Amino acid sequence: MATQTLGIILHGATGRICSTQHLHNALAPIRDEGGLPIGDDMVVPRLLLVGRSEQRLAEIARANNVDDWTTDLDAALADPEYTVFFEAAATHQRLATLGKALAAGKHIYSEKPVAPTVAEGLALLRDIEASGLKHGAVEDKIYLPGFQKLAHLIESGFIGRIVSFRIEFGWWVFDGTAVESQRPSWNYQHAGGGGLLSDMHPHWRYVIENMLGPIRQVVSTAWTAQPERVDEEGKTYTVDVEDSATTLLELENGAYGTILSSWATRIRHDDLMTLRVDGIGGSAVAGLRRCWAQSAADTPVVTGSNLGKEANTNKDGVDYLGDWQEIPEAVPYKNPYRYGWEGFLRHVVADAPFASDFAAGIRDVQLAEACRQSAADEAWVSLDRLT
């Protein structure tokens, strides 16, 4: 096989998502394994890291055996050796940065949200399509091992007609007073593009629509559980975005579901993110890696709560977990972000179909936008098909 080098600019390289998931867990392994086979070639990523801190860039480059890095975004975009631009920097600057990359003639691949609003995203998409350049959006959650197992159960007919689903997500994010916050302060500020709806609901769109079917309408409520926090410099600030949200969804196939998301909740279920699907044929619950299922034949007959003397032992004579079966591993583990990169590289090099394009990223933004509008109007909002 011939070797082909593909230059990729990683903007926002010092951020956790880019440095850990996209670089260390996806692109660096592809490079270190000799490249990705595409047609008759092995395509080897050549990486250029771009960020604001020289010290952090040097550290990350050294840890991942990357030779090239810079704090000068314009210089990186002017280099013709790098034809792909990946955007993972500040959310509130994303639209302008992607516009600059497009003007420089780069294929673009972007973290979510791809744009602040649907209208702005569609305007950029028109420019991208007019340029003839390739485009993509990161949609990693569908490649989680647990979700892949669940998707297989649905595709195989095990679930049958879906009657309901539930997504539960979140953990306790400390406010920075007694314990340092696990999330940057911009996540909690409107000016920085923060907010739970913008951060997480784009994920839920592609998970739901890829696995369960198109969304018809939503009704949502959102609130701020922790209204005051401490930033990275030790200064107290007021949170002006939501950190918790509950959404009810109706799918076009008639199924209903809920999304419970919060950065102010403590975990007491199988994982920090779970998707449960109930159907006529059976039910399944998936976390990040694991998945459990219960068929209709294994469903116990429940007649109600036992409030006799057994209630004092917190038992009613039924082992509700015992009739669930864990779904075994079917394929070797691969990092979810690597799935996305392999698909996008094949799209760029060989024009292979890529479902997670920029239009899909805008559809992801549409769900967050609809939920925000619903919370403000206290009404159902339709998710019309994008044109």
Order of alpha helices (4+ residues) and beta strands (2+ residues): beta-alpha-beta-beta-alpha-beta-alpha-beta-alpha-beta-alpha-beta-alpha-beta-alpha-beta-beta-beta-beta-beta-beta-beta-beta-beta-alpha-alpha-beta
